[in-house]
Amino acid sequence: MHRSPTTRRLARRALAVVVGLAMAGNAQAADLWTITQDALANDADLAAARAGFQVTEAGRDIQRGTLLPQISLSGNAAHARVYNSATGGALDAQAQQGGGQPPAGTAARDDTVNTIGLSLDAEQALYNPARRAQLEQAEREIVRDALALDAATQNLLYQVANAYFEILRAHDILSARRAQETAISRQLEQARERFEVGLIAITDVHEAQASFDLARAQRIAAEGAMQVSFETLERLTGHRYDSIDALQEDVPITGPEPADREQWVALAMTNSPMVQMAEAGIEVARSTVDVARAGQRPVVAAFASYGWADSDRTGADYQSESQVGLRASVPLYTGGTTQAQIRQSGFALEVSQYDFEAQRRNTVQQVRSLFTLVNNNVETVEARRQAIVSNQSALEATRSGYEVGTRNIVDVLNAEQNLFNAIANHAEARYDYVLSLLELQLQAGLLGPDSIQAVNAWLSEREAVSLELPDAPSDAVMNIGLRPRAPS
C-alpha cells in the first residue's frame, strides 16, 4: 500500500504511543505504566479509531483504482428457438393455384440455434478531473483521520491517568474520613463517660453524636466514590487490580516548563492534533468543492474491445470484431444539480473554516487556563500542607483548653473536623496538580509515553494501595476480544 511521506509521518505519530508502551513488556506491579498498556490494548474506542483509520486508507485505494485501467472479460452461451411462418397474399394465391397447398420451400419452419460469445473490454481514463479530485480528497481525509487517531490516543492516555489518580484521590479521602470517624467515635465515648459522672451536660453528648453521624455519612460517601473510580478504570482497561502504586510524598511540585504562557499557546498551535485536525478538515472540504466543480468538465478515456461469437446455424461461421478508440463526453445540462453541489460544498467549506477557528480559540483558552491552574495548584499544595500543620496545632490547643475547661466539646469537634478536612484537601490538591499538568500537555498536543513515564516515576511500589473490590466472578475481565477478520 502506497503512503505519502506526510501520511506515513502522521501514522507513525498516531501509533508511536502504542508501540512505545508495548515495548515495555508486562511489569509485575500495577503502576500507571502497566495500566496504560492494558488500556491501549483493550480500550474499544481506541480500537474503533484504529479501524476507522484503516477504512479511510482503503477508501484512498478505491479512488486510486478508478484512475487505473479497467479491464473486463464477459462471455455468454445461449440456446434459441426461432419460429418462421409463411403468410401473406402472395402465398395464399400460390396455395389456391396449387390446389390449396403452399409451394415447396415456403412452408412454415422452426429453427434451433446454439450460440456462444466472448468479449474483452479495456478502458483507461485519460482526463477525468472528478476522479482525480476524489483521489485528492481521499488523501486529505487520511491526513485528517491520522490526526484524529493521534488525538484519540492522547485522550486515552489522559483518561487512564485521570482514572488512576481518581482512585488514589478517593483512597486518601476515604482514609481521612475513616480516621475522622474513629477519632470522633472516641470523642463520643469520652463525652458519654463524662456525662455519666456528671462532668458535662447531655447537650455535649448530642453534639458529639451529631458530629459522629456526619463523619459516618462522609465516610460512606467516600466509599461510594472509591467504588465508582474502580469502575472507570475497569472500563478503560478491561482488568481489575489487587493494588496500585501510590503517589510519593516528595513529588516535585513545580510550575510547567516552559514557564511562559504564550510559549505553551505556540506549542499547542503547532502540535495539538485537535487544531491540526480542524485545519485538515478545511482541506477536505476544499477538495469537496473541487469534486463538485469537476462535474462541469469533459471526460476523455481510451478504450479497446474484442468480441468473438459462434453459432451452429447452418452455413454460419464464427465472427470476431475488435475496436480501439477514444471516448469523450461533455456535460451540457444536468438540471442544475452540478451548480447546487458547488454551492453546497462551498457552504460546507465555510462551516469547516468556522469550526477550525472555534477549535483554535478553544485550544488557546484551554491552554491559558490550564497554565494558570497548574501554577495555582503549585501554591495550593504548599498552602494545604501548611494548613494541616496549623490545624494540628489548633486541635492540640483546643483539646488542652477542653481539659482545663476553657473550651467546650463543640470546639474540639470542630477542630478535629477542620484537621481531617485539611488532610483531605491536601490530598486533593496533590492530585489536582498532577492531572492539571497532564491536561495542559494534552491540550498542547504533547502528551505521550514520556509524560506517562515521568509521572510513573513519582509512584512508589512500597506505598501501594490495596484495592478493596466487591466480589466478582473470576471471568469478569472485559476485553475487546480477537481482532475481527476482514471479509475475503
C-alpha positions in Angstrom: 0.0 0.0 0.0 1.5 3.3 -1.0 1.6 6.1 1.5 2.8 9.7 1.1 5.6 10.9 3.4 3.1 13.1 5.2 0.7 10.3 5.8 3.4 8.0 7.0 4.7 10.6 9.4 1.2 11.2 10.8 0.5 7.4 11.1 3.8 6.9 12.9 2.9 9.7 15.3 -0.5 8.3 16.0 0.8 4.8 16.6 4.1 5.7 18.4 2.4 5.6 21.8 1.1 2.1 21.3 4.4 0.7 20.0 6.4 2.5 22.7 4.3 1.2 25.5 4.2 -2.3 24.1 8.0 -2.5 24.2 7.9 -2.0 28.0 6.6 -5.6 28.5 4.4 -6.8 31.3 5.5 -5.4 34.7 4.6 -7.1 38.0 3.4 -4.0 39.8 0.2 -2.4 38.7 1.6 1.1 38.2 0.4 3.7 35.8 2.7 2.5 33.0 1.4 -1.1 33.2 -2.3 0.0 33.4 -1.8 2.3 30.4 -0.6 -0.6 28.4 -3.7 -2.6 29.3 -5.9 0.3 28.3 -4.1 0.7 24.9 -4.7 -3.0 24.2 -8.3 -3.2 25.4 -10.0 0.2 25.0 -12.8 -0.3 22.5 -12.9 3.4 21.5 -9.3 3.4 20.5 -9.6 0.1 18.6 -12.5 1.6 16.7 -10.4 4.7 15.9 -7.6 2.5 14.5 -10.1 0.5 12.4 -11.6 3.8 11.2 -8.2 5.0 10.0 -7.8 1.8 8.0 -11.2 2.4 6.5 -10.1 5.8 5.3 -6.9 4.3 3.8 -8.9 1.7 1.9 -11.1 4.5 0.6 -8.0 6.2 -0.9 -7.1 2.9 -2.7 -10.6 2.7 -4.1 -10.3 6.2 -5.6 -6.9 5.4 -7.0 -8.3 2.3 -8.6 -10.7 4.4 -10.7 -7.8 6.1 -12.5 -6.1 2.8 -13.4 -7.0 0.6 -16.4 -10.4 -1.1 -16.2 -10.4 -4.5 -17.9 -13.4 -6.9 -18.0 -14.0 -10.2 -19.6 -17.5 -11.5 -20.3 -19.0 -14.5 -22.0 -22.3 -15.9 -22.9 -23.9 -19.1 -24.1 -27.5 -19.2 -25.5 -30.0 -21.6 -26.8 -32.6 -20.1 -29.1 -35.6 -21.5 -30.9 -36.7 -19.4 -34.0 -40.2 -19.7 -35.4 -40.7 -18.8 -39.1 -44.1 -18.6 -40.7 -45.1 -18.0 -44.4 -48.1 -15.7 -44.6 -49.4 -13.0 -46.9 -51.5 -12.6 -50.1 -48.9 -14.0 -52.4 -48.6 -17.3 -50.5 -52.4 -17.5 -50.4 -52.6 -17.1 -54.2 -50.0 -19.8 -54.7 -51.8 -22.1 -52.4 -55.0 -21.6 -54.4 -53.3 -22.3 -57.7 -51.6 -25.4 -56.3 -54.7 -27.0 -55.0 -54.7 -25.4 -51.6 -51.1 -26.3 -50.5 -48.2 -23.9 -50.2 -45.4 -24.3 -52.7 -42.3 -26.1 -51.8 -39.8 -24.0 -49.8 -42.5 -21.6 -48.5 -44.0 -23.7 -45.7 -43.7 -22.7 -42.0 -40.5 -23.8 -40.4 -38.9 -23.9 -36.9 -35.1 -23.4 -36.3 -33.0 -24.2 -33.3 -29.7 -22.1 -32.8 -27.0 -22.5 -30.1 -24.6 -19.6 -29.8 -21.5 -18.8 -27.7 -19.6 -15.5 -27.4 -16.7 -13.8 -25.6 -15.9 -10.1 -25.2 -12.8 -8.4 -23.8 -13.1 -4.7 -22.9 -10.5 -2.3 -21.6 -10.7 1.4 -20.7 -8.2 3.9 -19.4 -9.2 7.3 -18.1 -7.1 9.9 -19.9 -8.7 13.0 -18.5 -11.2 12.7 -15.6 -11.0 15.7 -13.2 -13.7 14.4 -11.0 -11.9 11.2 -10.2 -8.6 12.9 -9.6 -10.3 15.4 -7.3 -11.9 12.5 -5.4 -8.4 10.9 -5.0 -7.0 14.1 -3.7 -9.9 14.3 -1.3 -9.2 10.8 -0.1 -5.6 11.7 0.6 -6.6 14.6 2.7 -9.1 12.5 4.6 -6.2 10.2 5.5 -4.3 13.1 6.9 -7.3 14.3 8.9 -8.1 10.8 10.3 -4.4 10.2 11.2 -4.6 13.3 13.4 -7.9 12.1 14.8 -6.2 8.8 15.8 -3.4 10.7 17.4 -5.9 12.8 19.4 -7.8 9.6 20.5 -4.6 8.0 21.7 -3.5 11.1 23.7 -7.0 11.4 25.1 -6.9 7.8 26.2 -3.6 8.4 28.0 -5.2 11.2 29.9 -8.3 9.2 30.7 -6.2 6.4 32.2 -4.1 8.8 34.3 -7.3 10.6 35.4 -8.9 7.3 36.4 -5.8 6.1 38.2 -5.3 9.2 40.3 -9.0 9.5 41.0 -8.7 6.1 42.7 -5.8 7.3 44.7 -7.7 10.5 45.5 -10.7 8.6 46.6 -8.5 6.3 48.7 -6.7 9.1 50.5 -10.0 10.9 51.2 -11.5 7.6 52.4 -8.6 7.1 54.7 -9.0 10.6 56.1 -12.8 10.0 56.6 -12.2 6.7 58.4 -9.6 8.3 60.7 -12.0 11.1 61.3 -14.9 8.7 62.2 -12.6 6.8 64.5 -11.4 10.0 66.3 -14.9 11.4 66.7 -16.1 8.0 67.9 -13.6 8.1 70.7 -14.6 11.6 71.4 -18.3 10.5 71.6 -17.3 7.7 74.0 -15.5 10.1 76.2 -18.4 12.5 76.2 -20.8 9.7 77.3 -18.4 8.8 80.1 -18.1 12.4 81.3 -21.9 12.8 81.2 -22.4 9.6 83.3 -20.2 11.0 86.1 -21.8 14.4 85.8 -18.9 16.4 84.3 -20.7 17.6 81.2 -24.3 18.2 80.1 -26.3 16.0 77.8 -26.1 18.6 75.1 -22.4 17.9 74.7 -23.2 14.2 74.1 -25.7 15.2 71.5 -23.1 17.5 69.8 -20.6 14.6 69.7 -23.3 12.2 68.4 -24.2 14.7 65.6 -20.5 15.1 64.6 -20.1 11.3 64.6 -23.1 10.9 62.4 -21.8 13.5 60.0 -18.4 11.8 59.9 -20.0 8.4 59.2 -22.0 9.9 56.4 -18.8 11.4 54.9 -17.1 8.0 55.2 -19.9 6.2 53.4 -19.8 8.8 50.6 -16.1 8.3 50.3 -16.5 4.6 50.0 -19.0 5.2 47.2 -16.6 7.4 45.3 -13.9 4.8 45.7 -16.2 2.2 44.1 -17.1 4.5 41.2 -13.4 5.1 40.5 -12.8 1.4 40.2 -15.5 1.0 37.6 -14.0 3.8 35.4 -10.5 2.2 35.4 -12.0 -1.3 34.7 -14.0 0.1 31.7 -10.8 1.5 30.2 -8.5 -1.4 30.7 -10.8 -4.5 31.0 -8.9 -5.6 34.1 -9.2 -5.4 37.9 -6.1 -4.9 40.0 -5.3 -6.0 43.5 -3.3 -2.9 44.2 -1.8 0.1 42.5 1.2 2.2 43.4 0.6 5.3 45.4 1.9 8.8 44.8 5.1 9.6 46.8 5.0 12.3 49.4 8.1 14.0 47.9 6.6 14.6 44.5 8.3 17.6 42.8 5.6 20.3 42.7 6.9 22.8 40.2 5.4 25.0 37.6 5.2 24.0 33.9 8.1 24.2 31.6 8.4 26.4 29.6 7.4 29.0 32.2 5.8 31.4 29.7 2.1 31.0 29.0 2.3 32.2 25.4 5.0 29.7 24.6 2.5 27.0 25.6 0.0 28.5 23.3 2.5 28.5 20.4 3.3 24.8 21.2 -0.4 24.0 21.1 -0.9 25.7 17.7 2.0 23.6 16.3 1.3 20.3 18.0 -2.3 20.0 19.0 -3.9 17.2 16.9 -7.3 18.8 17.5 -6.3 22.1 15.9 -4.5 20.3 13.1 -7.4 18.0 12.5 -9.8 21.0 12.2 -7.3 22.6 9.8 -7.1 19.4 7.8 -10.9 19.4 7.7 -10.8 22.6 5.7 -8.6 20.9 3.1 -11.1 18.0 2.9 -14.0 20.4 2.4 -12.0 22.3 -0.2 -11.5 19.0 -2.0 -15.3 18.5 -2.0 -15.6 21.9 -3.8 -13.1 20.7 -6.4 -15.0 17.5 -6.9 -18.2 19.4 -7.5 -16.6 21.8 -9.9 -15.0 18.9 -11.8 -18.6 17.8 -12.7 -18.7 20.6 -15.3 -15.6 19.4 -17.2 -15.3 16.9 -20.0 -14.2 13.3 -19.6 -11.8 11.6 -22.0 -11.0 7.9 -22.0 -9.2 5.4 -24.3 -10.9 2.1 -24.9 -10.3 -1.2 -26.7 -12.6 -4.1 -27.2 -12.5 -7.5 -28.8 -15.6 -9.7 -29.4 -15.9 -13.3 -30.7 -19.1 -15.2 -31.4 -20.0 -18.6 -32.9 -23.3 -20.5 -33.6 -24.4 -23.8 -35.1 -26.7 -22.2 -37.6 -26.3 -24.0 -41.0 -23.9 -22.1 -43.2 -22.7 -19.7 -40.5 -19.1 -19.5 -39.3 -17.7 -17.7 -36.2 -17.3 -13.9 -36.3 -15.0 -11.6 -34.4 -14.8 -7.8 -34.0 -12.1 -5.5 -32.5 -12.2 -1.8 -31.7 -9.7 0.8 -30.5 -10.6 4.4 -29.9 -11.2 7.4 -27.7 -14.4 8.3 -25.9 -15.3 11.7 -24.7 -18.3 13.2 -23.0 -19.2 16.8 -22.0 -22.0 17.5 -19.5 -24.2 20.2 -21.1 -27.1 20.4 -18.7 -27.7 18.4 -15.5 -30.9 20.1 -14.4 -28.9 22.4 -12.1 -27.5 19.6 -10.0 -23.9 20.5 -10.5 -24.3 24.1 -9.6 -26.3 23.1 -6.5 -23.5 20.7 -5.5 -20.9 23.5 -5.9 -23.0 25.8 -3.7 -23.5 23.1 -1.1 -19.8 22.2 -0.9 -18.9 25.9 -0.7 -21.1 26.3 2.4 -19.6 23.1 3.8 -16.2 24.7 3.3 -17.3 27.8 5.2 -18.5 25.6 8.0 -15.1 23.9 8.3 -13.4 27.2 8.4 -15.5 28.4 11.3 -15.0 25.0 13.0 -11.3 25.5 12.8 -11.5 29.0 14.2 -13.7 27.7 17.1 -11.2 24.9 17.8 -8.3 27.3 17.7 -9.9 29.7 20.1 -11.0 26.9 22.4 -7.5 25.5 22.5 -5.9 28.8 23.2 -8.4 29.4 26.1 -7.8 25.9 27.5 -4.0 26.2 27.4 -4.0 29.6 29.0 -6.5 28.5 31.7 -4.6 25.2 32.4 -1.3 27.0 32.6 -2.7 29.3 35.2 -4.3 26.4 37.0 -1.0 24.4 37.2 0.8 27.4 38.7 -2.1 27.9 41.2 -2.0 24.3 42.2 1.7 24.5 42.9 0.9 27.2 45.5 -2.2 25.4 46.7 -0.4 22.2 47.5 2.0 24.1 49.8 -0.8 26.0 51.4 -2.8 22.8 52.0 0.3 21.2 53.6 0.7 24.2 55.9 -3.0 24.1 56.7 -2.5 20.5 58.1 0.2 21.7 60.4 -1.8 24.7 61.5 -5.0 22.6 62.2 -3.0 20.0 64.0 -1.6 22.7 66.4 -5.1 24.2 66.7 -6.6 20.8 67.6 -3.9 20.2 70.3 -4.5 23.6 71.8 -8.3 23.1 71.8 -8.0 19.7 73.5 -5.8 21.3 76.2 -8.4 24.0 76.7 -11.1 21.4 76.9 -9.2 19.5 79.6 -8.9 22.7 81.7 -12.4 23.8 81.0 -11.8 26.9 78.8 -13.1 25.1 75.7 -16.2 23.0 75.2 -16.7 19.8 73.2 -18.1 21.7 70.2 -14.8 23.5 69.8 -12.9 20.1 69.9 -15.2 18.5 67.4 -14.9 21.5 65.0 -11.1 21.4 65.4 -11.0 17.7 64.6 -13.3 18.2 61.6 -11.0 21.0 60.4 -7.9 18.8 60.7 -9.3 15.9 58.7 -10.8 18.3 56.1 -7.3 19.8 55.7 -5.8 16.3 55.2 -8.4 15.5 52.5 -7.9 18.9 50.9 -4.2 18.4 50.7 -4.6 15.0 49.0 -7.0 16.6 46.5 -4.6 19.4 45.8 -1.7 17.0 45.0 -3.8 15.0 42.5 -5.3 18.2 41.0 -1.7 19.3 40.3 -0.7 16.1 38.6 -3.9 15.9 36.5 -3.9 19.6 35.5 -0.2 19.2 34.4 -1.2 16.2 32.2 -4.2 18.0 30.8 -2.1 21.0 29.9 0.2 18.7 27.9 -2.9 17.1 26.4 -4.3 20.4 25.2 -0.9 21.3 23.8 -0.6 18.0 21.9 2.5 16.9 23.9 1.0 14.1 26.0 2.9 10.9 25.1 4.9 8.0 26.6 7.5 10.4 28.1 4.7 12.1 30.0 3.4 8.8 31.4 6.9 7.6 32.3 7.7 10.9 34.1 4.6 10.7 36.2 5.1 7.0 36.8 8.4 7.8 38.4 6.6 9.7 41.1 4.8 6.5 42.2 6.1 4.2 44.9 5.6 0.4 45.0 6.4 0.4 48.7 3.3 2.6 49.3 1.0 0.5 47.1 -2.7 1.0 47.7 -4.6 -2.3 48.1 -8.0 -2.1 46.4 -10.9 -3.4 48.3 -13.1 -4.7 45.5 -16.5 -6.2 45.7 -16.9 -9.9 44.9 -16.9 -10.6 41.2 -16.9 -13.8 39.1 -13.4 -14.9 38.0 -14.3 -14.3 34.3 -15.3 -10.7 34.9 -12.4 -9.4 32.8 -13.6 -7.2 30.0 -11.7 -7.1 26.7 -12.3 -6.4 23.1 -11.6 -9.9 22.1 -9.9 -11.1 19.0 -9.4 -8.8 16.1 -12.3 -9.1 13.7 -11.5 -10.7 10.4 -11.8 -8.7 7.2 -14.1 -10.2 4.6 -12.2 -12.2 2.0 
